[in-house]
């Protein structure tokens, strides 16, 4: 038979340890995220820490997936030729009189909330293989340029597109 004072002491110690752990968990100051929080990601703890370093806060990360074959090929080509504009897709639109630009931005942001692919970043530093990271609040970049009628509008648009296309692609856009 186990002595009563030993049992009470044991229960008291367990209770104290559980209260300490509960305080740590509820405090929120320590990140308790583990690879198992991202189902199917097959990443190690060290890889998760590498992702954390790149995105800042893991609470922003919704999903971590392996790359599709198409993404693998695009990543390979980008890593081989980082100065390429091969994957830059540019669109130009003339502003229609009365068009509310805020509505256009809201519509694009709504699309991003419905289609996670528009919130995807590809990370590769510190990882055994590149991964696609889907952030909860990532929104696509929308750039508006105003061209006055006094300028040669076609030439101005081409210059803007050329400057924009000359900017290196940031494969990591999760920050």
URMOFEN-V588018 format. One record per backbone hydrogen bond with DSSP energy under -0.5 kcal/mol. CO is the residue of the C=O (numbers start at 0). NH is the residue of the N-H. Records with the same first field share a line. If there is no record, write none. Layout:
CO->NH / NH
This chain:
2->6
3->7
4->8
5->9
6->10
7->11
8->12
9->13
10->14
11->15
12->16
13->17
14->18
15->19
16->20
17->21
18->22
19->23
20->24
21->25
22->26
23->27
29->31
33->36
34->37
36->38
37->40
43->47
44->48
45->49
46->50
47->51
48->52
49->53
50->54
51->55
54->56
56->59
57->60
59->61 / 135
62->133
64->131
67->71
68->72
69->73
70->74
71->75
72->76
73->77
74->78
75->79
76->80
80->83
81->168
84->87
86->88
87->89
95->98
98->100
99->102 / 103
100->104
101->105
102->106
103->107
104->108
105->109
106->110
107->111
108->112
109->113
110->114
113->115
114->117
115->118
116->119
118->134
120->122 / 132
122->130
123->126
129->66
130->122 / 132
131->64
132->120 / 134
133->61 / 62
141->143
144->146
145->147
147->150
150->152
151->155
152->156
153->157
154->158
155->159
156->160
157->161
158->162
159->163
160->164
161->165
162->166
163->166
168->170
170->121 / 172
